Amino acid sequence: MINMTASGTEQNDNVIFVGNKPPMSYVVAVLTEFERSSNVLIKARGKAISKAVETAEIVRKKYNQAVEVIEIAIDTEHIIDKDTSKPMDIPSIVISLAKPVK
């Protein structure tokens, strides 16, 4: 579900951004989001990509075997390093999970 914020920008409610927390934190976030929505996107960049994959697999294999991987999209994001002001290419991934609608 995409909501518009007060400033007019889009806000995705069903997106989980993976970062530095332990994988189980993201698993809980995904399972919580599945209570409200039938699909969830897991997004990560750089070193967090393996944690995003681990999160998706834990959800699928240990908590809800009905959840399916719908799509996996990989890309490279071009950013400017804040410290050195140099351009950098950082890999990114988006894993789309869905559960059957009852």
N, C-alpha and C positions, 0 to 999 in steps of 0.2 A: 504494500500500500504506500502510495506517495502522498504526503501531506505538504501543503504550503505553509511555511512559517509566516510570522507577522511581517518579516522583511520581504516576503515574496519569493524566497528561495525554496527549492524542493528539499524535503526531508524524507528519507526512506526509513520507515518504521521496521521493516523486516531485514535490515542489514546489520550484521555483526562484524565489527572491525577487529581483527586479531592483532595483538601487539605483544607486550611483555609479560602479561599475566600467565599463570599456569593454564594448560589446556582445559582442565576441568571447569575453570571459570567461564570459558567460552562455551563448553558443552551445556552448562546450566543456562547460559544466555540463549542458546539455540533452542533448547527444550522449552524454555519459557516463551520464546517467540512463537513456537509451534502451537502453543495454547491459544494464540490470537490469530494466527495466520496459517495457511496450508503450505506456504513456501517461505524459505529463508535463504538469504544470500550471505555467504561467508567471504569476507574480503581481507586480503593481506598483501603486504609488500616486503620485499627483501628477505631477511632471515626469518620472518614470521610465517613464510609460506609453508614450511614443513609443519608448523603448529596448526595452521588452518586445515591442512590435509588430515592431520591427526585428530583434530576436533570433529571433522566430518565423519571420519571412520569410527570414532568412539560412539557418536550419535547413532550411526547406522548399525553397527554391529553389537553394541552393548545395551542401548536404551530403547531404540525403536527400529526394529528390522523392517518395518513397512516404509520407512523413509528411503527415497531413491535419489540418486544423483542425477539431476536433469541435464546440467550443462557445466562444463569447466572451461573457463575462458582465461587465457594467459595473455599478458601484454607487457610492454616496457614503458614505464613512465619517465618522462624527461623532466628533471627538476634541477634547481640551482641550489648547491650546497650553501647553507647559511654562513658557515665559518670561512670557507675559502672562496665563495662566490663563483665557483666553477660548475659548469653543467655536469649532471650525472644521469646515467640511465639506471633505473631501478626496476627489477622484474616485479610483476604483480600478478595476482590470481584472484578470480572470483569463482566460487563454488556454489552452484544453485542446487538447493535441496528441496524436495517436496514430499508431502505425505498424501496418501489418497484421501479425497474428500468423501466424508460419510454422507 
